[in-house]
Amino acid sequence: MKSFEIPQQYRSQIISQIKAARKNEDPRKQDFTATELDFGPIRFLIARHFGFCYGVENAIEIAHKTIDENPGKRIFLLSEMIHNPVVNADLQERGINFIMDNYGSQLITWNEITSEDVVIIPAFGTTIDTERLLTEKGIDIVKYNTTCPFVERVWNKAATLGKDKFTVVIHGKAQHEETRATFSHTINNAPSVIVRNLDEAQFLCEVIIGIRKKEEFYSFFEEKYSPSFDVEKDLVKIGVVNQTTMLASETQAIANMLREALAKKHGKNDLSEHYADTRDTLCYATNDNQSATIALAQENADLAIVIGGYNSSNTSHLVELLEDKFPTYFVSGANKIISKKEIVHFNLHTRKEISTLEYLPESEQVTIAITSGASCPDSIVDAVLNRLLSFYDEKINLEGFSRK
């Protein structure tokens, strides 16, 4: 696996040792048990896999090299580089401006962008329309393109499905940058529809088997299907791909539901003519992080803390995997842990930041499950660990930690 040049402020002293030790013990990634760090009054259970993935490190390296190699030039990002406030704020402090927000609304008009400017395409990728617009302005869309290779793999798979006359069902959030980009690329090669969750997949299944009328499809999936989509023709052959940060288990469940609907409609004998197996499009990092979080949920802990940007899809799914088992607190950084008595955290269900008191139980030993999203620097995880340890007058000995 390629190593990347990541700014020092994102690197970790504590977590890097843990990751290096686990990699040495388990190079083939077969052990998903948590790392245990026992400090007496406080005990951490740290997920086997978490933090920066290949695509994020690649994007950060390119962005910082772009800054260093273009002194005096105006540098723009189409939108946030990744969904982490620390990383994005750092890039802005270094002079990069964002052209659009997370939902595609303009912050800087296209008229202000010239051929003399540098425009970085973020890890999520971008739409074909935006690529065309930048090219017409004389802007290089290859040299400063940080699109994650696993996102591009989804696009390539969708193109193959289209060549074989399959319709592409995209499991994703319609307004997410990555899904907008995937949809844009996919509709050039195949009829396409975006499905958000199992409920929407069930609705689509009912259309396929004829329980619902085609008019209901067009209403329910408004603005989420490709131009000229024909329900009667375009739901006969289906393949499923996903926004790479979605729950892998949910993507597979949606694929299974659609497979069963097609089998019911066309019979099992000819199912391969109607359903394409696309499991190879799931991102390895998403799989690893989610599998490690599922293993973490099997542990005995008093609470869980998940660290990452509040608008991070992959981090939100880690919260969902843990909150049924433990009181789970979604924080963007150590500064949200106000004291031993109070924590400020993001509530996924209300989409608001809230304060919770008495989050740490009064007990002889408090056990805390810890993980972070794929766009969260390990240095922020370090800061969270040290913040919690400070409440118990404990410190991590960097000369060599022990793991049970």
N, C-alpha and C positions, 0 to 999 in steps of 0.2 A: 504494500500500500504506500502510495506517495506521501511524503511528509511535506508540510507547508510552513512557510515563514509567517508566523503569527506574531503580532505586536506583543511586546513583553507584558503589557498591562493586562492581557487576557490570559497569560500563562499562570500556572498554579504551582505552589510549593507542596501543598498537602495532597491535592487530588492527583497530581501527576505521579507521585510515588505510589498511590493506591492503584492507579490504572496500569502503571508499569509492572507492578507486582502481579496483578491479576492476569495481564497479558502473558507474563512469563510462566505463570502456573497453568494457564488455560489458553494456549495460543489458537486453538480451534474453536473457541467460543462455545463450548458445550456445557459449561457450568454457569447457570444463571442465579445461583444463590448470592445473597447480599454479602457485602463486606462488613464485618462487625468491628467497630472501634469502641472499646469499653474504657471509660474514664472514671468508673465508680459511680458518682451521683448522676452522670449522664452517659448514655450509650447510644451510638449512632449505628443504624443499619443502612448502608449506602448501596444503591442499586448497582448491579454488575455493569450495566452500560448506561451512559447518559452523556449529555454535553455535546460539544461541537461535533458535527458529522463531516464527512468528506466534502459535501457540497458547500457547507457554510465556511469551512476553512479555505477552500478554493476561492470563494467569493471575497472573503476578507483579504486574502493575499493579493488578489488582482486589484482590488480597490486601493489598497495602500501603495502598491507598486505604481498604479496609475497616478496617484498624487505625487509620488517622488519623481516620476519620469516626465511630468508636465508642469514644471514651475512656471508661474505666470499665466497659465491658461485657466479659463473657467471650466470647472468640472461639475457635472450634474449626475444624479442618479435618477432613473425613471421613477422610482418610489423607494421605500425603505429597502436597504440592502438585505436585511433579514428582520425577523420580528423580535428584536431585542433592543430596548431603549438605550442601554449603555453603548452598544456598538454603533447604533445610528447617531446618537449624540456625539460620539467621538468623531465620526466622519464629518458631521456638520461643523464641529469645532475646527476641523482641518480644512474647512472651506468648501465642502461639497454641499450643494443644494438639491433638494428633491423637487422633481418636476410635477409629480402627482402624489396624492395620498394613497392609502391602502386600497381604496375603492375605485381608483381611476379618475377621481376629480382633479382638475388642473389646479396646481398651486402656482405654477409659472406658465405663461402662455407659450405656445409653440412659436409664435412670432419672435419671441425673445431669444430663441435658440438659433445659432448660426453654425456654419461649417467650420468656424474657428474653435468651436467648443468641443469638449470631450463629454460623451454621454455613456454612462455605465449601465448596462442591463443587469438587473439584480438576479439573485439565485433562483427566484421563482420563474424567470423567463418573461417574455412579453408577447403581445399579440402580433400577428402578421401585419395588421394595419399600422401599428406603431413602428415596426421594423421598416415598412415601406416608407413611412413619413420621414424617418431618420435618414434613410438612404437617399431620398429625394433632396434632403438638406445637405447632402455631401458628408454625412457623419459615418464613421467606421462602426459597423454594428457587429464586427467579429472580434477585433482586438480587445475590446473592453466589455465583452459579453461574459458574464459570470453564471449563466444558466447552469443549474445543477445537472450533471450528466445523467442522473437517475430520472430527472424530469424529462430530459431529451429522450431517454429510453422509452418512456411512456408515449411520447409523440411518435417515435418510430414504430412502436407496436401498433398504435392506432392507425398509422399509415398502412401497415401490413394488413390489418383487419379490413380497411377500406378497399385495398387492392383485391381482397378475397370476397368482396361484396357483403361484408358484415357491417351492421350498424354498431356504433360505439356508444356504450353507456358509461358515462364518466361519474364515478363516485367522488363527489367533492362539494365544496361550498361555492355556489355560483358567483359570489362577489369576491372570493379570494383571488389574489393576483395569479397564483399558479393555475387555478382552475380556469380563469379567464383566458390565460395563455394557452392552456391545453385545448380548450374548446375552440379557440381561434385556429389553431393548427389542425385540429382534427376535422373540422367541418370542410376543410379543403380536400379531404380524402374520403370522407364517409359521412352518412347521415349520423347525427349525434344528439344525445340528450343527457342532461345533467341530473343526477339523482343524489339528494342530500343524505338520506338515511334509510333505515329499514321500512319506515312508513311510506315513504315515496316509492321505494322499490316495490312494496306490496301493491300500491296503486297502479304502477306500471304493469305488474303481473296480471292484475285484473283487466287491464286493457288488452293484454296479449291473449288471454283466454276468453275474452268476449263478455266478461261481466260488466265492464264499463264501455260506453260508447266512445268513438274516436273524438267527438266534440269535447268530451270531458278531459281527454288527454291534452288537447290544445289549450284548454282553459287552465288546467292544473299546472302544467309545465310551461306556462307563458314565459317567453324570453329565455327559456332554458333548452330549446331544441333548435336544430339547424334550419336554415331557410329551406322551404319546399319539402319539409319533412312530411312523409306520407305514412300515416299509421298503418294502413292496410298492407303496404309493401315493405316498410322499413323496420318492422318488428318481427320479421320472419327469421332473420339470422342476426345473432347478437354476440358481442364480446364486451367484457367489462375491463376498464382500466380505472386508475384512481389518482386523485390528488395525493401525492406521496406522503403527506403528513396525516392522512386519515387513519382511523383505527384499522389495522390490517384484518383483524377478525371480523369487523363489520363489512369491509369490502368483500371478504370471502363469503360472508353470510348473504350479502346482496347477490353475488354471483350464483350462489346455490339456489336462491329463491327464483331467479330468472331461469336457471337451468331447469328447475322443476316445472315452471310454467310452460316452457317450450316443449318439455317432454309430454306434458298433459295436452298441449295443443297439437303436436305433430307426431307423438309416439316416441318411445325410447329407442327403437331400432335405428332410426335415422337421425338421432340427436346430434351427432357430430357434424351434420350438415346445417344445423341451426344454432349450435352453441360452440363458442371458441374458448378453450382453456387459456386463461391469461394470467395465471398466478405468478409468472416470472416478472411481472411489472412492479411488484411490491418492492419498495425501497429497503435495502438491507438494514440501514441504520434505524428506520422506523420499526422494522421487525425486531431488531435487537433491543432497542430501548423499551418497546412495549412488552416484549417477553420478559425482560429484566424487571419491569414494573409489576407485571403479573406475579412473578416470583416474590417480589418484595411484599406484595399484598398477602402472601401466605405466612409471613413472619408475625411474631407477636410484638406489637409496638403500641405505645400510648397515643401517638399522633404521627402524622406525616407532613413534611414540608416539601413542596414542589417549587422549584425556582425557575423563573423565565419571564419573558414578555407576556403581558396580559392578552395581546392580540395574536399570540403564537398558537396556531392550530395544533401542532404536535404536542406542545406542553399542556394544552387544555385536555387532550386525550389522556395524558398521564394522570392528571388530576381525577378525571372520570374513573380511571381504573383503580384508584386508591380510596376515593371518598366513600365507597360503600363499606369499606373495611375499617378505616380509621377516621377520626376527625382530621381533615386535610386542609392545609393552609397554603394557598397559592400566592407566593410573594415574588416581587421583581428584584429584590436584593436585600442585603443585611439591614439596610436602613429602615425596612418595614417591621423589623423586630424591635419594637420600641423599648421593651423591658422584659423582665421575667414575668411580669403580670399582663402585658399587652402586646398584641400583634396586629398589624394592619395587613389585610390580605384581600384578594380579589374573589368575589363570589361569582362563579360561572353562570349561575342560574338567574341572578338579577343583573349581571353585567356591571356590577358596581363594587368599588373598593369599600370594605367595611372594617371595623375594629372589633376584635374579640378580646375579652378580659379573661384572666385565669386559664389561659390556654395550656400552660404547663402544669401537670398535676403535682400535688404535694405528696411525694412518695420518696422512698429511700433511693430508688433509681428510676430515672425517666428514660424511656427508650423512644428514639425519634427515627422514623424512616425518612430517608433523604434521596431525592433525585432531581434532575433538571432537564430542561428541554434541549433540543438539538441546536438551538441558536444561543444558548447561555454559556458565556465564558466560564471555565473552571475556576478562575480567580474569584468570581462572585460566589461560587459554592464554598470556596475557602473562607470568604468573609462571613458567610452565614454560619459555618461551623464555629469559627472563632468568636462570633457574637454570642452564640448560645453557650459556648464553653465559659465565656467571661462571667456569666451569671452564677457559675459554680466555682469560680476561681481556678479553673483548669486551663491548661494550655497543651497544644499538640507538640510533642517532642519530634522535631524534624530530623533528629539524628537517627531515627529508625522507629517506625510505629510497629505495633504488633496487631495481628489479625487472628481471631479465633476461627 
